Structures are given as C-alpha cells and as structure tokens.
Amino acid sequence: MNNSTYMDWLKALPADDETFRECACPACGSLGLAYQYFGFRDSNFGWKLIWCEVCKHGINISRTRIPESAHTLVEESEQAEFNRQHSEIRLIS
C-alpha cells in the first residue's frame, strides 16, 4: 500500500529535469522517475506528469512552466495516446 502524499512527492523532486533518473520514488524507493510535459499551442505553461516506472505511482503538477527544450504533448490526439499507453499510472492527490 502506498502511503506517500503529494507533498512527499514535491519534496523529493529534483530542481531540474536532468536528474529525475537519479531521484528515488517517494512511494516505493526505486531509483529513477519518468516525466512528461503536456501543454497548449503558443504557451510555455502546461502541466507535468511525474511517475515511477516500477510502482506506477505519480503526481500531476499543474500550471508549470515548460522549458523550451522539453518534449511537450500539445495535440489532443497525442495526449490521448499517451494516456492510453500509460493507463496503469496511479496519481496521488
């Protein structure tokens, strides 16, 4: 059973995207978190989904600034396909 909270996740996250693979999951302790940015056309704000590839727990951070170099899913069809492929992710609120 996962007892980690949203705040536990926020406290555990690295300051930059380059070190997510070195970060321990607050839910299970496994090393390496994955993330994906979602956004809107002509905007540098969106949301970021962060999850553990091992236990599949994660969080959604809304209203986040998206770095220029980030791979961002903008099209509704791209976002729907991502969600279909990652339906096992369990978000912590």
Secondary structure by P-SEA (a helix, b strand, c coil): cccccaaaaaaaccccccccccccccccccccccccccccccccbbbbbbbbcccccccccccccccccccccccaaaaaaaaaaaccccccc
